Amino acid sequence: MKNLSCVALMVLLACATGSARAAPIKIVAAENFYGSVAQQIGGSSVEVVSVLSNPDQDPHLFETSPAVLRRLQEAQIVIYNGADYDPWMPKLLAATPKPRRAVIVAAELMHKQAGDNPHLWYDPPTMPAVARALAAALETADPHHASDYRQRLASFLTSLEPIEEKIEMLRKKYAGIAVTASEPVFGYMAAALGLRMHNESFQLSVMNNTEPSARDVAGFETDLKTHRVRVMFYNKQAFDKIVQQLVEIARASKIPVVGVTETVPSGMTFQQWIQSELADTEKALAGPNS
């Protein structure tokens, strides 16, 4: 009996050793919308840390920390936006060299550069491109689970179809409608919906942290007061006095206001976030009394 017990114990130990999981692949995403995609494609085989994840923080005011440096030193895959949206990331990568670390830059995938609208996650083709690049990087880092990554990539792309359908539906219904915004955060999505964007000069000033001209401010106010635009979008994470005044004018003029963010709200996936903002946009376009 003792011999049998020893044999059984050895078998159990061998099984436990054989089934032990390899250490998860460490991924650092500069922004949590990329982190959301990384977690969905990597599953339990990855450990994802998103640097920018606070929906109440202005991403443009981010300051790095020793904790971020440590995460990057350990990371096997890094994802960031590029196009000068997160200019601190290339500097931190240079300061934390790591052999064979894969780096995915959304702007490079989308052929964008500094000076272009950097809010690429609102451009419908961006996330599929990032997801494919990420799946390829995971397959290279962990070929044993390649089929799992391919399956999760396919599931992720399928999960985007309702968003694509909603965009197409809204485009057919509202293309050509004039709208405005405090800055170009939602610009790519507005373009995908076929909306005509007003006050782009004002938006660029706010995005670049410069004072909008008196002429641009007056033009924006006139658009709201005379109902030349149907909806106003604004960035809920960068809300200064001028923008606050414009939001108040919009509401007083019965112009629907849609607040958008630059990070995924807590507890939501990327898909849920975009679907929520499209729902808000649809309601606003339908009119203030809808």
Order of alpha helices (4+ residues) and beta strands (2+ residues): alpha-beta-alpha-beta-alpha-beta-alpha-beta-alpha-alpha-alpha-alpha-beta-alpha-beta-alpha-alpha-beta-alpha-beta-alpha
